[in-house]
Amino acid sequence: MPTVVLSCSREPDAARWPVEALRRAGWRGAIEVVRPSDPLPEVEACGLLLAGGVDVEPRHWDPGDGSASAGEVDPARDAIELDLVARAWVRRLPILGLCRGAQLLAVSRGGRLCSDIATECGGDPTDHQHGTAKDDGVRHRVDVHARSRLARIVGAVRVEVNSRHHQAVRVPGDGLVAVAHDPDTRMPEGLLVEAIEALDPSRWVVGVQWHPENLVHRIDAAGVAAFRLFAHFVRAAKIAARGDGALGERAETATNSAVFALLDRVEAPLAVVDARVEPIVAQSAELHHRGQ
């Protein structure tokens, strides 16, 4: 059965929101939840979703940095996710990283992180740490590069997002590029990175610094953008499902790569919301508010 691998933290309900977002976006296949210290899944994976969580240890992007992270870390989770991303990258599987997931994705490709936004960029620590998974409020604006895959996916060059992080991507890493920034927060290298994606259009790889899984039920532009992100990931996973092989295998799928490159050219026109998506978002939000 087609399977999306979801890596998340140890908390009992850590998988709840990403799973719900995948289902709302139309994923009807299996979802293999992987937690720290679990064995690597030997499944016919067609996509990898990296959920949010605690800090990535600084030693992963700076082996000579012996300093402790400003927040909680989980070495076992770092280890399994670095392995998962490496395997998914070789197989050219779709990858979606959420918050910590975007940071881990960057580090896995040799990128570097900002260890603590308030310390390194200034500002109030709460500027990027606000709310919980149950709070669907948006916190600030993100500017998306107009020519990026992400802009075509969300259908906009400006999106309102939630924010619950204190680390951030400083250098995206090999094969990745920054495609969205916070216009009000500046690092020494430039504006704070809010999203990354694969340079190669034949790869469907996107990482966002916010938590769209908590926004998919909103009936507004933020909700539509979040829903569309999951819907496009689901579509990419369905395309990848046409290939065969366990996550550990190293075969590449040329056909899938060609289809992803085509998707990169035809994904939604800028600033246009798919008429087919709006009713689904509205229905999803109505069910959410009914408590179903």
N, C-alpha and C positions, 0 to 999 in steps of 0.2 A: 504493500500500500504506500502511496506517496506520503512522505514524512518530512515535516519541518522540525528541525532540532532547535529547541528553545533552551538557552543557558540562562540560569537565574541564580539568585542567592538562596541561602538556607532557610529563610523565613517561610513559614507554612503557606502563606497566601502570596508569595512572590510571583508565582506564575499566573495568578488570577487575571490581572489586567492585560498582559500581553496575549494570553489565550483568548480572552473575550474579544479583544481587538481583531485578532486573526479570524475568529468566527464571524464577527460582524462584517468583516471585509470579504467573506466568501470562501474561506478555507474550510473544506470538508474532509481533508485527509487527516492522517494521524499527526499528533504533536508529541514529540519525544522530549520530555522535560529532563534536563541535565543539571544537577546541582554539584557544588564543590565536593570533591572526593568520590564522586560517582565514576564508574569506568567509562571510557570512551564508548559512545553508542556505535554498534555495528548494524546500522540500518541503511536502507536505500534513501538517504537524505536527498532532498531537492531544494533545501534552503536552510540558512542558519540565521536565527534571531538572537541577538545578544541583548539581554535586558539590563536595566540599571542596577545600581548597588553601591558597595563601598569602594574606597579608593583603589587605584592601581598602584602597586608598590613602586617607588622611585627607582629602585635598582633595575627595573625592566627597561627603562630608557636611558639610565645613566649608571652603568655597573660600578663606577667609582664613587657614587653617591651613597654614603652610609647613613644619611639622615633619615629619621623616621618620618612617615607621612603625617600630615596634620590631622588626618582622619583615620577611621578604622580601615584595616586591610584584611584580605583573605587570600593568603598565598596559594592555597589549594585551588581556589577559583581562578586566580591568575593563570596558574599552570594549565588547567584543563581548557580554558578559553583560548590561550595562546596556541595550544595544539589544535583545537577545533578550527580556529581561523586559518591556520597554516594548511590544514587538510582541505577546508572548503575553498581556499584560494587556488590551490593546485587543481581542484576539480572544477573551478570556475562556477561555483554555486552562487546563487543570489545570497547576499549578506546584508542584513539590516541591523545597525547598532543603535541602541537607545541610551543616551546619557553616558554612563560608564562604558556601555557597549561601543560607542563611538570612540572613546578614549582608548579602550583596549584594542580596537581595530587599528588605530593609528600606531600604537606602540608595537603591535604585532608586525607592522611593516617597517619598523625601524624609526618611527616617529618619536616625538618628545612631547611631554605635557608641561603645562603650567601647574605647579604643585598646589598653589593656593592663590586664587584670584585676588582676594582682598590684600594679601601680603605683597604680591608681585605687581598688581595693577592699581591698587588703591581702591577707595570707595568703601561703602558699607558692606560688611559680610552678608547681609540679608539681600543685597541686590540680586544675587543669583541663587539664593537658598530660601525658598518660599513655599509654604504649603506642604501637603502630603498627597499621597495617591488618591485619597478620597476628596481632595479639594481640586475641582476642575477649573479654577480661575486661571486666567492668563496673567503673566507678569511683565513682559516687555516685548518689544518689537525685534524681529530679526530681518535683516536685509539679505535676500537671496540673489546670487548672480544670475542675470537674465538668461545667459546662454547655457546654464547648467541643466543637467538631468533633473535635479531636485526642483528647479523652477517649473519645468514642464510637468513634473509629477503633481506638485501642489497647485499649479495653475496661478501662481502669483510671485511677485518679487519682494513682497513684504508680508510677513505672517506674524501673528501674535502667538506667543508661546508661554508655557509654564517654565519654571526654572527651579531645580533642586540640586545644584552642584557647586563645588568649590574648586575642583580641578577643571582643566580645559585643555584642548589640543593646542600645542604651540607650533609643532612641525608635523604635518600630516603623515609623512612617511612615504616609502617607495610605492609608486603607482597610485597615489592618492593626491587629491587637491582640495583645498578649502573652498567651499562654494557658498557659505553664508556666514555673516558676522553680526555681532551686536554693535550697532552704531554708537552706543554710548559708553563702551568700555574699551580701553586701549591697553594692549600689551606693548613691550618694547619693540616687538616685530611688526606691530600694526594692530588693527581692530581685533577684538576677541573673536576667535573662531567659534562658530555655532553649528557648522555642518561640514562634512567631508564626503567625497565620492570618488569612485575610480576614474582615473584619467582615461583609461581605455573604455570606449563606449560599448565594447562587446562584453564587458563585465557589468552586472547589476550589483553594485556595492555602494551603499549609502549609510552614513552615520550621522545622527542628529543629536545635539546636546540637550534637547528637551525631552519631555515624556508625552509623545503623541498618544500612547495607549490610554492615557487618562483624559483625553480630549475628544475621542472619536464620537461620543454621543452628543456633543454640543451642536445646536442648530445655529451655527454662525460660520464665518469664514475660517476661524481657528479649527472648528470641528470638521469642516469640509477638507481642509488641508491635511489634518491628521488622518482622516478616513482614507483620503486618496493615497497617502503614503503607504498605508497597510494594504490597500486594494492593489496598488502596483507591485508591491512585494509579493502578494499572493499570486498575481498573474505571472510574475517572473518564476516563482516556485513551480507553478503548474507547467510552464514551458520546460523547466529543468527536469521535471518528473518524467518527461519523455525519454530521458537517458536512463541507464541502468548502473548499478554498482553501489557498494557500501561506502560510507563516508571515508573509510580508510584507504580506498582504492585511489590510484593516481592517474586514472584516465581522464583526458580532457574531452569535452564534447564540442566539436567544431560547429555542428548545426546549431546548438543552443547559443553559442557565441554570436553567430551570424544573426540569429533572431533578436538577441539583446541589442545588438548594434542597430538593427532596424527599429526596435522599440525606442531607442534613444532619439531617433529622428522623428518618430510619429507620435510620441507621448504628448498629452494634452496641450493645445495651444496656450500661450502665455495669457494669464489673467482670465481664462475662460473655464468655468466650472461645468463639467460634464452634466448634461441634463438628466442622464440616467443615474447619476450619483446622488443628486440632491434629494429625491424621494427616499432613497435608501438611508441616507443620513438622518432625515426627519423621522422615518419609521424607527430607526435604531434609537434615536434620542427619546422617542415616545415610550418605547419599551423600557428603556433605562429608568425613566422617571416613574413608571408604573411599578418598578421594582422587580421586573421579570428578568 
